[in-house]
Amino acid sequence: MSTSFDAIIGGAGPTGLTMALALAHVFNDDVQVGIVDPSTGLANMRNDDPRAWAISAASVRLLDALGVWSAIAPSAQPVTRIEITDSALEAGIRPVLLSYDNETDAGEPAAYIVPNGILLGALKQAVGNRPRATIRNFEGRSIAGFQQKPQSLSVRLDNESSIETDLIIAADGRNSQLRTSAGIE
C-alpha cells in the first residue's frame, strides 16, 4: 500500500515539528505533510527532563507566527545579559572576563531559555490542532530507506509500507540516518 504526501519529515523533535507547522502555515493547510518518528508521542516526554533550548529572538518570532509562542512564553526565561568567567561556580571571587547585554536593537531579549518538555509539548499540541489531512504523524515508525524516482521519492517505513513524496526533510538529529543515506556529510 502506498500513500502520497507533498513532504515527509524524518524526526518529530523541535526542528521537524516546527518545519511541519511552517509548511502548513505557508500553504494555508493546502499541503500534505507526514512526520515519521520512532517515538510514540507525548507519553514518552518526561517531566524531569533537564534539557533546555536557547531560543533566539528570530526563532521566537517564527514560533509566534506559527501560533506556538504564547503557550511557551510563560515558561521561557529571557537572557538579557551574559557574563563569561573562567572560575568555578563555587569560587568566592569570580572575575568576569567578558560581559555584554543580550538584547536586540528593539530592546527585546536576544534569547530565551525554554525547557525541552515545554517546547515539545507546545509544538506537538499545535501539530495536533492542524487538520489530519494536512499533517499526519507516523508515530512509532522509522524510515527504513528511500528511493529516488524520476518525479518523486519513495519512502519505505520499517513496517514495509511505502510513502510517495516530493520532498524528504531530514530532521532526525545529529546522527541522522536520512542524511547519511542521502550521502550528505
ABEGO torsion letter per residue (X at the ends): XBBBBABBBBEABAAAAAAAAAAAAAAGGBBBBBBBBABAEAAABBAABABBBBBBAAAAAAAAAAGAAAAAAAABBBBABBBBBABBAABABBBBABBBBBBBAAGBBABBBBBAAAAAAAAAAAAAABBAAABBBBBGBBBAEBBBBAABBBBBBAAGBBBBBABBBBAAEAABAAAAAAGBX
